[in-house]
Amino acid sequence: MGLNTRYRATEREPVRVYAADFDQNGTVDPVLSDYLQGEEYPVASRDLIVEQMPGMAKRFPRYDDYAQATLERTLSRAERERAYTGTAVTFASAYLENRGNGKFARRSLPLRAQIAPVFGMLAGDYDGDGHLDVLLVGNSHAVDTQTGWDDASVGAVLLGDGTGQFRYMSGAASGFYVDGDPKAVAELVLDDTHSLVLVTQNDDSLKVFAPSRRGRTRTVRVGALDAYAVLTLADGTTQREELYYGSGYLSQSSRFLRVPEEVTRVTVYDSRGHSRDLVLKPGLAHRRESTRGSSESRLKPRLGPAAQAAAPGSVH
């Protein structure tokens, strides 16, 4: 959801939803709550909650009665106890850092990435420095009339520094500009050196961007059963990349690896536990079966338009 919202969820004052068939009419009635001056109140207006549960009109015959009612008065203790309760303590968009040994750390994205909900995400080295960057698209027009559209985002390019930190790059600098109601982003590989970034929008046209990467990269085509790869860099550090069947918002990018020139070795592992090393050559990585088993990629700091007819916005 991001942080540009009316709700301010915290550990001490979370946003909650209570859901049950409170009026016994066969449908689930969700009741959203938030805190105001230390007290928990229902979010819905009296008109909305009466429309959902007509019995509330008798419980609160006057608007003033409902306006003063805390959540404890709106729903009885018995009603709250039998309800499903969901609790949110933050709405910040974040990623989970895998620290190994089954441990993960939650890290919030930069503040400029918090101005709207995030739907589509795409990770890759777009500035050619050997570190993963992230493309984000978001916004939502499918919200209630009380809230209004969440539409402050025009897309975002976050440049990674390899330590888990990201720097926001403006649309003017990157050329990545998507200001409608975008939902999904994926990368389509054309050949060993070219690819397209595709962004779909709700009730709008497809946008197409042509990344212009700095630095030399090699393309590794992967097999149907390949699950992940471990890239070894010249300084001895390693980077693991998952080979997804579906990622982001209902999306599937081309199954490939972009290997920076700093990488000296690529080991691919398949879903059966087999592994193989790849022989790296300029422009293309070829497979070499290993004895351990066998089995069957700066955006130049701009993403440029792939074609004028394809989209009004673009990424260089």
C-alpha positions in Angstrom: 0.0 0.0 0.0 2.9 2.4 0.7 2.9 5.2 3.2 0.9 7.8 1.3 -2.4 6.8 2.9 -4.8 7.9 5.5 -3.9 4.9 7.7 -0.9 5.1 10.1 -0.5 1.5 11.3 2.1 0.9 14.0 2.9 -1.9 16.5 1.2 0.1 19.2 -1.8 1.3 17.1 -2.4 -1.2 14.3 -5.0 -1.2 11.6 -7.3 -4.2 12.1 -10.1 -5.9 10.2 -12.7 -8.0 12.1 -14.6 -10.4 9.8 -17.6 -12.6 10.6 -21.2 -13.1 9.7 -22.2 -10.6 12.4 -25.9 -10.2 11.3 -26.4 -13.9 10.6 -27.5 -13.4 7.0 -25.1 -15.9 5.4 -22.4 -13.4 4.2 -19.2 -12.3 5.9 -19.1 -8.7 7.2 -15.7 -7.1 7.4 -15.3 -4.2 9.8 -12.1 -2.1 9.4 -10.7 -0.2 12.4 -8.1 2.5 13.0 -6.9 4.5 16.0 -7.7 8.1 16.8 -6.2 9.8 19.9 -5.4 6.4 21.4 -8.9 4.8 20.9 -9.8 2.2 18.3 -12.7 3.2 16.0 -14.5 1.7 13.1 -13.5 3.3 9.8 -16.8 3.0 7.9 -19.4 5.7 8.2 -22.8 5.0 9.8 -24.4 4.8 6.4 -21.9 2.3 5.1 -22.0 0.0 8.2 -25.9 0.1 8.2 -26.0 -0.8 4.5 -23.7 -3.8 5.3 -25.4 -4.7 8.6 -29.0 -3.2 8.9 -29.2 -4.2 12.5 -26.6 -1.4 13.3 -29.4 1.1 12.7 -31.1 -0.1 16.0 -27.8 -0.2 17.8 -27.0 3.4 16.8 -30.2 5.2 16.0 -28.5 8.6 15.8 -25.5 9.6 13.7 -24.0 11.2 16.8 -24.3 7.9 18.7 -22.2 6.2 16.1 -19.7 9.0 15.8 -18.8 8.7 19.4 -18.7 4.8 19.4 -15.4 3.1 19.8 -14.8 -0.3 18.3 -15.6 -1.9 21.6 -19.1 -0.3 21.5 -19.6 -1.0 17.8 -18.8 -4.8 18.2 -19.5 -6.6 21.4 -16.8 -8.6 23.1 -18.5 -11.9 22.0 -18.7 -10.6 18.4 -15.0 -9.7 18.3 -14.0 -13.0 19.9 -15.7 -15.1 17.2 -14.5 -12.9 14.3 -11.4 -13.5 12.2 -9.0 -10.7 13.1 -6.3 -9.4 10.7 -3.7 -6.9 12.0 -1.4 -4.6 10.0 1.4 -2.8 11.8 2.9 -1.2 8.7 1.9 -0.4 5.1 5.5 0.4 3.9 6.5 -1.4 0.7 9.5 -3.6 1.5 11.6 -6.6 0.5 12.8 -9.5 2.5 16.6 -10.0 2.6 17.7 -13.6 2.8 20.5 -13.6 5.4 21.0 -17.4 5.2 20.4 -20.2 7.7 16.7 -19.7 7.3 16.8 -16.0 8.5 15.2 -13.1 6.8 15.2 -9.3 7.4 12.5 -7.0 6.3 13.8 -3.8 4.7 11.6 -0.9 3.6 12.1 0.6 0.2 13.1 4.3 -0.2 10.5 6.9 0.8 10.0 8.0 -2.9 8.8 4.4 -3.5 6.1 4.7 -0.8 3.9 7.2 -2.5 1.5 4.6 -3.9 0.8 0.9 -3.8 3.3 -1.3 -5.7 1.9 -4.0 -8.0 4.5 -4.9 -10.7 8.2 -5.5 -9.8 11.2 -6.5 -11.9 14.7 -7.0 -10.6 17.8 -6.8 -12.8 21.1 -5.0 -13.2 20.0 -2.0 -15.3 22.9 0.3 -14.7 25.7 -2.2 -15.4 27.4 -2.0 -12.0 26.9 -5.6 -11.1 24.2 -5.0 -8.5 20.5 -5.8 -8.7 18.2 -2.8 -9.4 14.4 -2.8 -9.2 11.7 -1.4 -11.5 8.4 -0.7 -9.8 4.9 0.2 -11.1 1.9 0.8 -9.0 -1.2 3.0 -8.3 -4.8 1.7 -7.8 -8.1 3.1 -9.2 -10.0 0.2 -7.6 -10.6 1.9 -4.2 -13.7 3.0 -2.3 -15.1 6.4 -2.7 -14.2 7.5 0.8 -10.5 7.0 0.0 -10.2 8.1 -3.7 -7.6 6.9 -6.2 -4.1 5.9 -5.1 -2.4 7.4 -8.1 0.7 9.4 -7.0 3.2 7.1 -8.7 4.7 7.4 -12.1 6.8 4.3 -11.8 10.2 4.0 -10.1 13.7 2.9 -10.8 15.6 1.9 -7.7 19.4 1.5 -8.1 21.0 -1.1 -5.8 24.4 -0.7 -4.3 25.0 -4.3 -3.4 24.5 -3.8 0.4 20.8 -3.9 0.4 20.3 -0.2 0.0 18.5 1.4 -3.0 18.6 4.9 -4.5 15.6 6.3 -6.2 16.1 7.5 -9.8 13.6 10.0 -11.1 11.5 9.4 -14.2 13.2 12.4 -15.9 16.6 10.7 -15.4 15.6 7.1 -16.2 12.9 7.7 -18.8 10.7 5.1 -17.0 7.4 6.9 -16.8 4.1 5.0 -16.2 1.4 7.2 -14.6 -1.9 5.4 -15.3 -3.2 2.4 -13.4 -0.3 -0.1 -14.1 -0.4 -3.6 -12.8 2.3 -5.8 -14.2 5.9 -5.6 -15.5 7.9 -8.3 -17.2 11.0 -8.5 -19.4 11.0 -10.1 -22.9 14.4 -11.3 -24.2 14.8 -10.7 -28.0 18.3 -12.0 -28.4 21.7 -12.2 -26.6 22.0 -8.4 -26.2 18.5 -6.9 -26.5 15.3 -7.1 -24.4 12.1 -5.2 -23.8 10.4 -4.2 -20.6 6.6 -4.6 -20.9 4.1 -2.8 -18.6 0.4 -3.5 -18.6 -2.2 -1.1 -17.4 -5.8 -1.5 -16.3 -8.1 -0.3 -19.1 -5.1 1.3 -21.0 -2.4 0.6 -23.6 0.6 -1.7 -23.2 3.8 0.3 -22.6 7.1 -0.9 -23.9 10.6 0.2 -22.8 14.0 -0.7 -24.3 16.7 -1.0 -21.5 20.1 0.3 -22.6 22.5 -1.4 -20.2 26.0 -0.1 -19.5 28.7 -2.7 -19.3 29.0 -6.0 -21.2 26.6 -8.7 -20.3 26.2 -12.3 -21.5 22.9 -14.1 -21.9 22.4 -17.5 -20.3 19.4 -19.5 -21.6 18.1 -21.9 -19.0 16.3 -25.2 -19.2 12.7 -26.0 -18.3 13.7 -27.7 -15.0 16.4 -25.2 -13.9 15.4 -23.7 -10.5 18.2 -21.2 -9.6 21.8 -20.2 -10.4 24.8 -19.2 -8.3 26.9 -16.5 -9.9 30.6 -16.2 -8.7 32.2 -12.8 -9.2 35.8 -12.0 -9.7 36.3 -10.9 -6.0 35.0 -14.3 -4.9 31.5 -13.2 -3.7 28.5 -15.1 -4.9 25.0 -14.1 -5.9 22.0 -16.5 -6.1 19.3 -15.8 -8.7 16.0 -17.7 -8.8 14.6 -18.9 -12.1 10.9 -18.2 -11.7 7.8 -19.6 -13.4 5.8 -16.5 -12.6 6.8 -13.5 -10.5 5.5 -10.1 -9.7 1.9 -9.3 -10.5 0.5 -12.3 -12.5 3.6 -12.1 -14.8 6.2 -14.3 -16.4 9.4 -12.8 -17.8 11.6 -14.7 -20.3 13.5 -17.4 -18.4 17.1 -16.3 -18.8 20.1 -15.0 -16.9 21.9 -11.7 -17.6 25.5 -12.3 -16.6 27.7 -9.2 -16.0 31.3 -9.4 -17.3 32.5 -9.4 -13.6 31.1 -12.9 -13.2 33.7 -15.7 -13.6 31.5 -18.7 -13.0 27.8 -19.7 -13.2 26.5 -22.9 -11.6 22.9 -23.8 -12.5 20.8 -26.1 -10.2 17.7 -27.8 -11.4 14.6 -28.9 -9.5 16.0 -32.5 -9.1 19.1 -31.3 -7.3 21.5 -31.7 -10.2 23.9 -29.0 -11.0 26.1 -27.9 -14.0 28.7 -25.2 -14.6 28.5 -22.9 -17.6 31.4 -21.9 -19.9 31.3 -18.1 -20.2 32.1 -16.6 -23.6 31.5 -13.0 -24.6 27.9 -12.5 -25.6 26.7 -16.0 -24.7 27.1 -18.6 -22.0 27.3 -22.2 -23.2 26.5 -25.2 -21.0 29.2 -27.6 -19.7 27.9 -30.6 -17.8 29.6 -31.0 -14.4 30.4 -34.2 -12.6 27.9 -33.3 -9.9 24.9 -34.4 -12.0 23.2 -33.4 -15.2 19.9 -32.1 -16.4 18.5 -30.8 -19.2 20.9 -10.7 -17.3 22.8 1.6 -16.1 19.1 0.9 -17.9 21.7 3.2 -19.5 20.4 5.6 -16.9 17.5 5.8 -19.2 15.0 3.3 -20.5 14.1 4.4 -24.0 10.9 3.9 -25.9 11.0 0.7 -27.9 8.7 2.1 -30.5 6.7 5.2 -30.7 3.5 3.3 -31.4 4.1 0.9 -28.5 3.7 3.4 -25.7 3.4 7.0 -24.7 6.0 6.5 -22.0 9.4 4.9 -22.0 12.6 3.7 -20.3 16.2 4.1 -21.7 
